[in-house]
């Protein structure tokens, strides 16, 4: 057991008992305990399998390649519409966790086997992401801007598409596009400075 996980659980203000029980269950599945991304992470031969984390309204097991799991019970949650690979199993009570103990172990075993088999999630291509209307208008108005955008790596393009599309209002999307133009011309991604 990793000492950093002990500290993490000791300091937990919420979901402490639930996360301790999840830790017990996960450790029964022959995984190595680590501490990554400031959370307990469980691996098999160095490959990430599952992570324990808590949120305001629930605690969860995050399966790193959860999209590959045959979710027979329909209990895995895709955090956001843009999450392609990871899936969560969410809990709000000790009783829920106890009731699902065998299912949790089954899902972990399947995740381990998927990793051993080298399975990968087929990711969406950049062309499959939604292009906001405001970006299409900006491309029509400025052919050089369109060229600069399409010169970006696919990952950088996706980052901008997600950033622009996440705004609820058209004027916010247009403002984000305008603010990003200089970075796009420089070939930089959304989070690069």
Beta strands, then each sheet from edge to edge (+ up, - down):
strand 1: 32-36
strand 2: 39-44
strand 3: 47-54
strand 4: 59-63
strand 5: 76-77
strand 6: 87-91
sheet 1: 1+ 2- 3+ 4- 6+ 5-
end
